[in-house]
Amino acid sequence: MRSGERENGITMESQAPFFKKTPYYRIMIDSEGTGHIRIIRRVNFRTVLVIFRDLYLELKKSAEKPHIIVYVSPSLSSEMSENMKDFLDFTVACMEGRFELAIIE
């Protein structure tokens, strides 16, 4: 999808080549090719996997080793299941690229 298109109520922004915005999360690729996932409200683990997969595949089109940063608030971080933390550990160990979890205020 490109800027200005809508699918299932998701509003797209024109500034970024890849941007999705929902009430629960934001996904974008910045001008340097880094992928950003901002989780705003609690989402189930399956949704996280789909978000991550879509962003990773989009980044792989233009970068050999994608860089993805996942941002969550301290309260969401404390609520997140061990599955999410284990998944990020898995990505760092087994997938090409750089993956980070950032706790934001």
C-alpha positions as CSV (number, residue, x, y, z in Angstrom):
1,M,0.0,0.0,0.0
2,R,1.2,3.5,-0.6
3,S,0.2,6.9,0.8
4,G,-3.4,8.0,0.8
5,E,-4.8,4.5,0.5
6,R,-7.2,3.0,3.1
7,E,-7.8,-0.6,4.0
8,N,-10.1,-1.8,6.7
9,G,-10.1,1.6,8.4
10,I,-6.4,2.0,8.6
11,T,-5.3,5.6,7.8
12,M,-2.1,5.9,5.8
13,E,0.2,8.9,6.1
14,S,1.9,10.4,3.1
15,Q,5.2,11.4,4.7
16,A,6.6,7.8,5.1
17,P,6.9,5.2,2.3
18,F,5.4,2.6,4.6
19,F,3.1,3.8,7.4
20,K,0.1,2.1,9.1
21,K,-1.8,3.7,12.0
22,T,-4.5,2.0,14.1
23,P,-5.8,2.8,17.6
24,Y,-3.5,0.0,18.9
25,Y,-0.2,0.5,17.1
26,R,1.8,2.6,14.5
27,I,4.2,1.1,12.0
28,M,6.6,3.1,9.8
29,I,9.9,3.1,7.9
30,D,11.9,6.2,8.3
31,S,14.0,7.9,5.7
32,E,17.0,5.9,6.7
33,G,15.3,2.6,6.2
34,T,14.8,1.8,9.9
35,G,11.4,0.2,10.8
36,H,9.5,1.4,13.8
37,I,6.7,-0.3,15.6
38,R,5.0,1.7,18.4
39,I,2.6,-0.4,20.4
40,I,0.1,2.0,22.1
41,R,-2.4,-0.4,23.6
42,R,-2.2,-4.0,24.5
43,V,-2.5,-6.3,21.4
44,N,-2.5,-10.1,21.3
45,F,0.7,-11.9,20.4
46,R,-0.6,-13.0,17.0
47,T,-1.1,-9.4,16.0
48,V,2.5,-8.6,17.0
49,L,3.7,-11.4,14.8
50,V,1.8,-10.2,11.8
51,I,2.9,-6.6,12.3
52,F,6.5,-7.7,12.7
53,R,6.4,-10.0,9.6
54,D,4.9,-7.3,7.4
55,L,7.4,-4.7,8.4
56,Y,10.3,-7.2,8.1
57,L,9.3,-8.3,4.6
58,E,8.9,-4.6,3.5
59,L,12.4,-3.8,4.9
60,K,13.9,-6.8,3.2
61,K,13.0,-5.3,-0.2
62,S,15.6,-2.6,0.2
63,A,18.0,-3.7,3.0
64,E,20.0,-6.9,3.4
65,K,19.8,-6.7,7.2
66,P,16.6,-4.9,8.4
67,H,16.6,-2.8,11.5
68,I,13.4,-2.8,13.6
69,I,12.8,-1.0,16.8
70,V,9.7,-1.9,18.9
71,Y,8.5,0.9,21.3
72,V,6.3,0.3,24.3
73,S,5.4,2.2,27.4
74,P,6.6,1.0,30.8
75,S,3.1,-0.1,31.8
76,L,2.7,-2.1,28.6
77,S,6.1,-3.6,29.0
78,S,5.2,-4.8,32.5
79,E,2.0,-6.3,31.1
80,M,3.6,-7.9,28.1
81,S,3.8,-11.7,28.2
82,E,7.1,-13.5,28.2
83,N,6.2,-14.6,24.7
84,M,7.0,-11.1,23.3
85,K,10.3,-10.9,25.1
86,D,11.2,-14.5,24.0
87,F,10.2,-13.6,20.5
88,L,12.5,-10.6,20.4
89,D,15.3,-12.8,21.8
90,F,14.6,-15.3,19.0
91,T,14.8,-12.6,16.3
92,V,18.1,-11.3,17.6
93,A,19.6,-14.8,17.7
94,C,18.1,-16.3,14.5
95,M,17.2,-13.7,12.0
96,E,19.3,-11.4,9.8
97,G,19.0,-7.9,11.0
98,R,19.0,-5.7,14.1
99,F,16.0,-5.8,16.5
100,E,15.5,-3.7,19.6
101,L,12.9,-3.1,22.3
102,A,12.7,0.4,23.5
103,I,10.8,1.4,26.7
104,I,9.5,5.0,26.2
105,E,8.0,7.4,28.8
